[in-house]
Amino acid sequence: MEKVQIENVELTLSHPDNLNIKWTGQNDLVRQIMASWHLISEDDIPLNPRIVGKPGAGKTTLSYYVGKELLNRDVYIFQCTVDTRPEDLIIIPVISENNKISYHASSLVTAMIKGGVAILDEGNRMSEKTWASLAPLLDDRRYVESVIAGIKIKAHPDFRVIVTMNDDASTFELPEYIHSRLQPTIELPFPDVKEEYDILKMNLPFADDEILKITVGFLQKSHIHNASFSVRDGINMARYAMKLYKSNIASSRDTAFLIALKSVLGTEGLRILSLNMDDRDNKDRRNMDDDSANML
């Protein structure tokens, strides 16, 4: 593992995340992230965007894609939870076999040192006390302090950070002094018919087109009725439906999808599916089928 010296303290660095992640569609959001990180003069500093959307909408995927594929930087993902402590975000002391204390830099601090991209995933699950430790990093000071190691760590000029946040009730409200530092806010909506189909096809290139169309139809219907089902749910449903169909457990694609839907989304999924029977929904389905036919 790579080690560095900062103020005579040796730090063991974290490994970057190397993921096979692709992105398609919603290019305006890609451009917004790139613009927020762009420097227009030597005196400028990058912004710290936050992406807000429903769970499974692709916030982390989008962030990783921009950092890794477009900026060509190492990307470090830190999973935030309600139990995340300030020291977890910065430097963690570890007792080695010979009873010596060694210091391990978090993925965030490693990105700061190496000039990579840090993704704070589900950032609004962290408490205010934890966020407070990052206040100087998120303004023009661009550093963090480790009380445990007794050092101050400055961010590399190429360091960039982005925060993903779920739009649901199981999160903390951000304190205002942090909220003002996490700008701009980029909202990630659910994709349209073509984008949703392309995402499923990209992630499941082996999948039967009919199953993909059925899945996209259901997802679009769930969006209309404000259900929280996401592309990730769609990928899981379509993948399971394909397994059921190809292994002859289900005799038809429709049956395979119905079993997969019930298994993945439960009774709420069945309720949304039943809403397809009213007149408005049938009209929406016909329009969606026309769109699907035109794109294929």
C-alpha positions as CSV (number, residue, x, y, z in Angstrom):
1,M,0.0,0.0,0.0
2,E,1.2,3.5,-0.9
3,K,2.5,5.7,2.0
4,V,3.2,9.4,2.2
5,Q,4.7,11.7,4.8
6,I,2.8,14.8,5.9
7,E,4.3,17.0,8.7
8,N,6.5,14.0,9.7
9,V,3.5,11.7,10.0
10,E,3.4,8.7,7.8
11,L,0.0,8.0,6.2
12,T,-1.1,4.8,4.5
13,L,-3.3,5.7,1.5
14,S,-6.5,4.0,0.4
15,H,-7.0,2.4,-3.0
16,P,-9.1,4.0,-5.7
17,D,-12.4,2.4,-6.8
18,N,-12.0,0.7,-10.2
19,L,-15.5,-0.1,-11.4
20,N,-17.0,-1.1,-14.7
21,I,-19.5,1.8,-14.9
22,K,-21.1,3.2,-18.0
23,W,-23.4,6.1,-18.5
24,T,-25.8,7.0,-21.2
25,G,-28.2,10.0,-21.7
26,Q,-29.0,13.1,-19.7
27,N,-25.9,14.8,-21.1
28,D,-27.0,18.2,-19.7
29,L,-26.3,16.8,-16.2
30,V,-22.8,15.7,-17.3
31,R,-22.1,19.2,-18.5
32,Q,-23.3,20.8,-15.3
33,I,-20.9,18.7,-13.2
34,M,-18.0,19.4,-15.6
35,A,-18.8,23.1,-15.5
36,S,-18.9,23.2,-11.7
37,W,-15.4,21.7,-11.5
38,H,-13.9,23.9,-14.3
39,L,-11.4,26.6,-13.4
40,I,-11.7,29.8,-15.4
41,S,-8.6,31.5,-13.9
42,E,-5.7,30.9,-11.6
43,D,-7.6,32.5,-8.7
44,D,-10.7,30.3,-9.2
45,I,-11.6,27.3,-7.1
46,P,-13.8,24.3,-8.1
47,L,-17.3,24.1,-6.8
48,N,-18.6,21.1,-4.8
49,P,-21.7,19.9,-6.5
50,R,-24.3,17.8,-4.9
51,I,-26.6,15.4,-6.9
52,V,-30.0,14.9,-5.5
53,G,-32.4,12.1,-6.6
54,K,-34.3,9.0,-5.7
55,P,-32.4,6.0,-4.5
56,G,-31.2,4.0,-7.5
57,A,-31.6,6.8,-10.0
58,G,-27.9,6.7,-10.9
59,K,-26.3,9.5,-8.8
60,T,-23.1,7.5,-8.0
61,T,-22.9,6.1,-11.5
62,L,-23.1,9.6,-13.0
63,S,-20.5,11.0,-10.6
64,Y,-18.1,8.1,-11.2
65,Y,-18.5,8.4,-14.9
66,V,-17.6,12.0,-15.0
67,G,-14.6,11.7,-12.7
68,K,-13.2,8.5,-14.2
69,E,-14.1,8.6,-17.9
70,L,-14.2,12.3,-18.6
71,L,-11.7,13.7,-16.2
72,N,-9.5,10.6,-16.3
73,R,-8.9,10.8,-12.6
74,D,-8.8,8.1,-9.9
75,V,-12.1,8.1,-8.1
76,Y,-12.5,7.3,-4.4
77,I,-16.0,6.5,-3.1
78,F,-16.8,7.1,0.6
79,Q,-20.1,5.5,1.8
80,C,-21.6,7.8,4.3
81,T,-23.8,6.5,7.1
82,V,-25.5,7.7,10.3
83,D,-22.5,6.1,12.2
84,T,-19.8,7.9,10.2
85,R,-17.5,9.8,12.6
86,P,-15.3,12.8,11.8
87,E,-12.2,10.6,12.1
88,D,-13.7,8.1,9.7
89,L,-13.7,10.8,7.1
90,I,-10.1,11.9,7.7
91,I,-7.6,9.7,9.4
92,I,-8.1,6.4,11.3
93,P,-5.5,5.2,13.8
94,V,-4.7,1.5,13.5
95,I,-2.7,-0.6,16.0
96,S,-0.2,-2.8,14.2
97,E,1.1,-6.2,15.3
98,N,4.0,-4.7,17.2
99,N,1.6,-2.4,19.1
100,K,2.6,0.6,17.1
101,I,0.0,3.1,15.9
102,S,-0.2,3.6,12.2
103,Y,-2.4,6.2,10.4
104,H,-4.6,5.3,7.5
105,A,-6.0,8.0,5.3
106,S,-9.7,7.7,4.3
107,S,-10.7,7.5,0.7
108,L,-11.6,11.2,0.9
109,V,-8.2,12.3,2.2
110,T,-6.4,10.0,-0.2
111,A,-8.2,11.7,-3.1
112,M,-7.2,15.1,-1.6
113,I,-3.5,14.0,-1.5
114,K,-3.5,12.4,-4.9
115,G,-5.6,14.9,-6.8
116,G,-8.4,12.5,-7.5
117,V,-12.2,12.7,-7.3
118,A,-14.0,11.9,-4.1
119,I,-17.6,10.9,-4.1
120,L,-19.3,11.2,-0.7
121,D,-22.1,8.8,-1.3
122,E,-25.5,9.4,0.5
123,G,-24.0,12.4,2.2
124,N,-27.2,13.5,4.0
125,R,-27.1,10.3,6.1
126,M,-24.2,11.9,8.1
127,S,-24.7,14.0,11.2
128,E,-23.9,17.7,11.6
129,K,-20.9,16.9,13.8
130,T,-19.3,14.8,11.1
131,W,-20.0,17.4,8.4
132,A,-18.4,20.1,10.6
133,S,-15.0,18.4,10.1
134,L,-15.2,19.1,6.4
135,A,-16.2,22.8,6.5
136,P,-12.7,24.1,5.7
137,L,-12.3,21.6,2.8
138,L,-15.4,22.8,1.1
139,D,-14.5,26.5,1.0
140,D,-11.5,28.4,-0.4
141,R,-9.3,27.0,2.4
142,R,-9.4,23.5,1.0
143,Y,-7.9,21.6,3.9
144,V,-8.8,19.2,6.7
145,E,-7.3,18.8,10.1
146,S,-6.8,15.5,11.9
147,V,-6.9,15.9,15.7
148,I,-5.8,12.3,16.0
149,A,-2.7,12.6,13.9
150,G,-2.1,16.2,14.8
151,I,-1.7,17.4,11.2
152,K,-3.3,19.6,8.6
153,I,-3.8,18.2,5.1
154,K,-4.1,20.5,2.1
155,A,-6.0,19.4,-1.0
156,H,-4.1,18.9,-4.3
157,P,-5.1,21.5,-6.9
158,D,-6.6,18.8,-9.0
159,F,-8.8,17.4,-6.2
160,R,-12.5,17.5,-6.8
161,V,-15.4,16.4,-4.6
162,I,-19.1,15.6,-5.3
163,V,-21.8,14.6,-2.9
164,T,-24.8,12.4,-3.7
165,M,-28.0,12.7,-1.7
166,N,-31.1,10.6,-1.6
167,D,-34.4,12.4,-1.8
168,D,-36.2,10.4,0.9
169,A,-37.2,10.8,4.5
170,S,-34.5,8.6,6.0
171,T,-31.9,11.4,6.0
172,F,-30.6,14.4,8.0
173,E,-31.1,18.0,7.1
174,L,-27.8,19.6,6.1
175,P,-26.7,22.5,8.4
176,E,-26.9,25.8,6.5
177,Y,-23.1,26.4,6.6
178,I,-22.6,23.1,4.9
179,H,-25.5,23.5,2.5
180,S,-24.0,26.8,1.3
181,R,-20.7,25.0,0.6
182,L,-22.3,22.2,-1.5
183,Q,-23.3,24.0,-4.6
184,P,-24.6,23.8,-7.2
185,T,-27.5,21.4,-6.6
186,I,-28.0,19.1,-9.5
187,E,-31.3,17.2,-9.6
188,L,-31.3,13.8,-11.2
189,P,-34.8,13.0,-12.5
190,F,-35.9,9.6,-13.7
191,P,-35.0,9.0,-17.4
192,D,-37.4,9.2,-20.2
193,V,-38.5,6.1,-22.3
194,K,-35.5,6.0,-24.7
195,E,-33.0,6.8,-22.0
196,E,-34.4,4.1,-19.7
197,Y,-34.4,1.6,-22.5
198,D,-30.8,2.5,-23.4
199,I,-29.7,2.1,-19.8
200,L,-31.2,-1.3,-19.4
201,K,-29.8,-2.4,-22.8
202,M,-26.3,-1.2,-21.8
203,N,-26.4,-3.0,-18.5
204,L,-28.1,-6.1,-19.9
205,P,-26.8,-6.5,-23.5
206,F,-27.8,-10.2,-23.4
207,A,-31.4,-9.5,-22.4
208,D,-34.5,-10.2,-24.6
209,D,-35.8,-7.0,-26.2
210,E,-39.4,-7.9,-25.3
211,I,-38.5,-8.2,-21.6
212,L,-36.7,-4.9,-21.7
213,K,-39.7,-3.2,-23.3
214,I,-42.0,-4.6,-20.7
215,T,-39.7,-3.5,-17.9
216,V,-39.4,0.0,-19.4
217,G,-43.2,0.2,-19.7
218,F,-43.6,-0.6,-16.0
219,L,-40.9,1.8,-14.9
220,Q,-42.4,4.7,-16.9
221,K,-45.8,3.9,-15.4
222,S,-44.3,3.9,-11.9
223,H,-42.8,7.3,-12.6
224,I,-46.2,8.7,-13.7
225,H,-47.7,7.5,-10.4
226,N,-44.8,8.9,-8.3
227,A,-43.6,5.5,-7.1
228,S,-40.0,5.4,-6.1
229,F,-39.0,2.5,-8.3
230,S,-35.7,3.2,-10.1
231,V,-33.6,2.0,-13.0
232,R,-31.7,-0.2,-10.6
233,D,-35.0,-1.9,-9.8
234,G,-35.6,-2.3,-13.5
235,I,-32.2,-3.9,-14.1
236,N,-32.8,-6.4,-11.2
237,M,-36.3,-7.2,-12.5
238,A,-35.2,-7.7,-16.1
239,R,-32.2,-9.7,-15.1
240,Y,-34.3,-12.0,-12.9
241,A,-37.0,-12.3,-15.6
242,M,-34.4,-13.4,-18.1
243,K,-33.1,-16.0,-15.8
244,L,-36.6,-17.3,-15.2
245,Y,-37.4,-17.4,-18.9
246,K,-34.2,-18.9,-20.1
247,S,-34.2,-21.6,-17.4
248,N,-37.8,-22.5,-18.5
249,I,-39.2,-21.8,-15.0
250,A,-41.5,-19.3,-16.6
251,S,-43.3,-20.4,-19.8
252,S,-43.5,-16.9,-21.3
253,R,-41.8,-13.5,-21.1
254,D,-44.9,-11.9,-19.5
255,T,-45.0,-14.6,-16.8
256,A,-41.3,-14.3,-16.2
257,F,-41.7,-10.5,-15.7
258,L,-44.7,-10.9,-13.4
259,I,-42.8,-13.3,-11.2
260,A,-39.7,-11.0,-11.2
261,L,-41.8,-7.9,-10.4
262,K,-43.5,-9.6,-7.5
263,S,-40.1,-11.0,-6.2
264,V,-38.2,-7.7,-6.5
265,L,-40.9,-5.0,-5.7
266,G,-43.5,-6.9,-3.8
267,T,-47.1,-5.9,-3.4
268,E,-46.4,-2.2,-4.2
269,G,-45.1,-3.2,-7.6
270,L,-48.2,-5.3,-8.2
271,R,-50.3,-2.3,-7.2
272,I,-48.6,0.0,-9.7
273,L,-48.9,-2.7,-12.4
274,S,-52.7,-2.8,-11.8
275,L,-53.0,0.9,-12.5
276,N,-52.2,0.2,-16.1
277,M,-55.8,-0.9,-16.5
278,D,-57.5,2.5,-16.4
279,D,-58.1,4.6,-19.5
280,R,-55.5,7.2,-18.9
281,D,-52.8,4.6,-18.3
282,N,-53.8,2.6,-21.4
283,K,-53.3,5.8,-23.4
284,D,-50.0,6.4,-21.8
285,R,-49.0,2.8,-22.6
286,R,-49.9,3.2,-26.2
287,N,-47.9,6.4,-26.5
288,M,-44.9,4.7,-24.8
289,D,-45.2,1.7,-27.1
290,D,-45.1,4.1,-30.1
291,D,-42.0,5.7,-28.7
292,S,-40.4,2.3,-28.1
293,A,-41.2,1.2,-31.7
294,N,-39.8,4.4,-33.1
295,M,-36.5,4.1,-31.3
296,L,-36.0,0.4,-32.2
